[in-house]
């Protein structure tokens, strides 16, 4: 079974966006639906998460406005990929459970 590509973004207070993805190795062949269900169950208001707590790269812009910017990121989707991952998906799932 292929690895997992996790798509997410950061949207600042002015609605500028940084999109990215992170690839997880999936050596235990966890089903995509199971991974997605775990992600969805841990999102804030069905959308947001903290990148540092989920061990994915932060996408904040270099400039920060304390009046409008925020610290969370948005989950977009996941899909299978044959690309090599940087982290085991089991480690990721453990991180989002905490």
HELIX and SHEET records of a PDB file:
HELIX    1   1 UNK A   32  UNK A   42  1                                  11    
HELIX    2   2 UNK A   89  UNK A   97  1                                   9    
SHEET    1   A 5 UNK A  48  UNK A  49  0                                        
SHEET    2   A 5 UNK A  73  UNK A  81 -1                                        
SHEET    3   A 5 UNK A   3  UNK A  11 -1                                        
SHEET    4   A 5 UNK A  17  UNK A  25 -1                                        
SHEET    5   A 5 UNK A  87  UNK A  88  1                                        
END                                                                             
